[in-house]
Amino acid sequence: MTDVMFGILGLFALIGAIGMIYFANTVHSALSFIVTVLSLAGLYALLSAPFLFMVQIIIYAGAIIALLLFIIMFLNIREEHRPKEPNKLIFMLIAAMVLAPMDVLLFKAFSTISNVSNFDKLTDNFGSIKRLGDELFNGWLLPFEMISLLLLVALVGSIVLARKEERE
Amino acid sequence: MIVVSFMSYILLAILLFSIGLIGVVSRKNIFVIYMSIELMLNAINLILVTLSRHFATMDGQIISMMVMAIAAAEATVFLSLIVSLFRVKRSINIDDYNSLKQKDTL
């Protein structure tokens, strides 16, 4: 059952990603990326990370893609704004051929990582939200606070960047 | 019958990362480049969660939550940058965004 679900979700993730870099229309790309994001949320659920499943759906599918679609429609991107890309497929094939040996190398490097696998047996309450919160606020408190500071800086920076320039 | 193990997830994440990298180097639409960067961050998140399950520690899941927060911060800054660039150049082609290039010396 888990194998079948992994196969279906992985296939959807790959199809969504390939569609995202293939479609010429920007809105089609963004809608195709949502498929990938939701499939990855399902994979997190399979990997016993229920909180990340919810966060992935809320942050990515809910916030980031919605913001992206809002910006695309707000800018009113029409046909003449889009760049002409006649050699897109050739560039993609060349990049894929260059990257294929690197992928094989990465896969081989990962396969040497550890022989001791805890993949099938889980310790008690692994992945529960309570244990995640305990780990986050005991061991990772300083990075958590720094992330909040980073979000504040990003908020101020986006306001400064998107403000209309005053002409004098 | 393929038995799903640790390495299947790693293979899927490596493929997704490669697709994101292909999108960055081969497209000219700035929105697609942004989404490809997000796809690469998502692939790294998948590797982190898989390793967290593999070693049965929760640290990978926490680091991937932090990657998601950084991705959200990046989204706000990148999209406002696109808005202000589009206002000046009226284009979403990255070849038009060459304000930092020294045109006379090249």
HADDOCK unambig.tbl for C-alpha pairs under 7 A between the chains (distance, minus, plus):
assign (segid A and resid 3 and name CA) (segid B and resid 3 and name CA) 6.64 0.50 0.50
assign (segid A and resid 3 and name CA) (segid B and resid 4 and name CA) 5.53 0.50 0.50
assign (segid A and resid 10 and name CA) (segid B and resid 12 and name CA) 6.79 0.50 0.50
assign (segid A and resid 14 and name CA) (segid B and resid 16 and name CA) 6.69 0.50 0.50
assign (segid A and resid 17 and name CA) (segid B and resid 19 and name CA) 6.79 0.50 0.50
assign (segid A and resid 18 and name CA) (segid B and resid 19 and name CA) 6.80 0.50 0.50
assign (segid A and resid 21 and name CA) (segid B and resid 23 and name CA) 5.27 0.50 0.50
assign (segid A and resid 21 and name CA) (segid B and resid 32 and name CA) 6.52 0.50 0.50
assign (segid A and resid 26 and name CA) (segid B and resid 31 and name CA) 6.93 0.50 0.50
assign (segid A and resid 47 and name CA) (segid B and resid 50 and name CA) 6.76 0.50 0.50
assign (segid A and resid 47 and name CA) (segid B and resid 53 and name CA) 6.56 0.50 0.50
assign (segid A and resid 64 and name CA) (segid B and resid 72 and name CA) 6.76 0.50 0.50
assign (segid A and resid 64 and name CA) (segid B and resid 75 and name CA) 6.70 0.50 0.50
assign (segid A and resid 81 and name CA) (segid B and resid 91 and name CA) 5.18 0.50 0.50
assign (segid A and resid 81 and name CA) (segid B and resid 92 and name CA) 6.36 0.50 0.50
assign (segid A and resid 82 and name CA) (segid B and resid 29 and name CA) 6.90 0.50 0.50
assign (segid A and resid 82 and name CA) (segid B and resid 92 and name CA) 6.22 0.50 0.50
assign (segid A and resid 82 and name CA) (segid B and resid 93 and name CA) 6.70 0.50 0.50
assign (segid A and resid 83 and name CA) (segid B and resid 28 and name CA) 6.47 0.50 0.50
assign (segid A and resid 83 and name CA) (segid B and resid 29 and name CA) 6.32 0.50 0.50
assign (segid A and resid 83 and name CA) (segid B and resid 92 and name CA) 6.92 0.50 0.50
assign (segid A and resid 83 and name CA) (segid B and resid 93 and name CA) 5.13 0.50 0.50
assign (segid A and resid 88 and name CA) (segid B and resid 26 and name CA) 6.39 0.50 0.50
assign (segid A and resid 88 and name CA) (segid B and resid 27 and name CA) 6.68 0.50 0.50
assign (segid A and resid 91 and name CA) (segid B and resid 26 and name CA) 5.40 0.50 0.50
assign (segid A and resid 92 and name CA) (segid B and resid 22 and name CA) 6.08 0.50 0.50
assign (segid A and resid 92 and name CA) (segid B and resid 26 and name CA) 5.72 0.50 0.50
assign (segid A and resid 95 and name CA) (segid B and resid 22 and name CA) 5.73 0.50 0.50
assign (segid A and resid 96 and name CA) (segid B and resid 22 and name CA) 6.63 0.50 0.50
assign (segid A and resid 99 and name CA) (segid B and resid 18 and name CA) 6.91 0.50 0.50
assign (segid A and resid 103 and name CA) (segid B and resid 14 and name CA) 6.64 0.50 0.50
assign (segid A and resid 107 and name CA) (segid B and resid 11 and name CA) 6.68 0.50 0.50
assign (segid A and resid 111 and name CA) (segid B and resid 7 and name CA) 6.99 0.50 0.50
assign (segid A and resid 117 and name CA) (segid B and resid 54 and name CA) 6.10 0.50 0.50
assign (segid A and resid 118 and name CA) (segid B and resid 54 and name CA) 5.40 0.50 0.50
assign (segid A and resid 118 and name CA) (segid B and resid 55 and name CA) 6.08 0.50 0.50
assign (segid A and resid 118 and name CA) (segid B and resid 56 and name CA) 6.39 0.50 0.50
assign (segid A and resid 119 and name CA) (segid B and resid 6 and name CA) 6.85 0.50 0.50
assign (segid A and resid 119 and name CA) (segid B and resid 53 and name CA) 6.31 0.50 0.50
assign (segid A and resid 119 and name CA) (segid B and resid 54 and name CA) 5.00 0.50 0.50
assign (segid A and resid 122 and name CA) (segid B and resid 56 and name CA) 6.91 0.50 0.50
assign (segid A and resid 132 and name CA) (segid B and resid 58 and name CA) 6.71 0.50 0.50
assign (segid A and resid 136 and name CA) (segid B and resid 62 and name CA) 6.68 0.50 0.50
assign (segid A and resid 151 and name CA) (segid B and resid 73 and name CA) 5.63 0.50 0.50
assign (segid A and resid 154 and name CA) (segid B and resid 73 and name CA) 5.43 0.50 0.50
assign (segid A and resid 154 and name CA) (segid B and resid 76 and name CA) 6.78 0.50 0.50
assign (segid A and resid 154 and name CA) (segid B and resid 77 and name CA) 6.15 0.50 0.50
assign (segid A and resid 157 and name CA) (segid B and resid 77 and name CA) 6.55 0.50 0.50
assign (segid A and resid 158 and name CA) (segid B and resid 76 and name CA) 5.99 0.50 0.50
assign (segid A and resid 158 and name CA) (segid B and resid 77 and name CA) 4.87 0.50 0.50
assign (segid A and resid 158 and name CA) (segid B and resid 80 and name CA) 5.50 0.50 0.50
assign (segid A and resid 161 and name CA) (segid B and resid 80 and name CA) 5.99 0.50 0.50
assign (segid A and resid 161 and name CA) (segid B and resid 81 and name CA) 5.98 0.50 0.50
assign (segid A and resid 161 and name CA) (segid B and resid 84 and name CA) 6.64 0.50 0.50
assign (segid A and resid 162 and name CA) (segid B and resid 80 and name CA) 5.00 0.50 0.50
assign (segid A and resid 162 and name CA) (segid B and resid 81 and name CA) 6.58 0.50 0.50
assign (segid A and resid 162 and name CA) (segid B and resid 83 and name CA) 6.38 0.50 0.50
assign (segid A and resid 162 and name CA) (segid B and resid 84 and name CA) 5.36 0.50 0.50
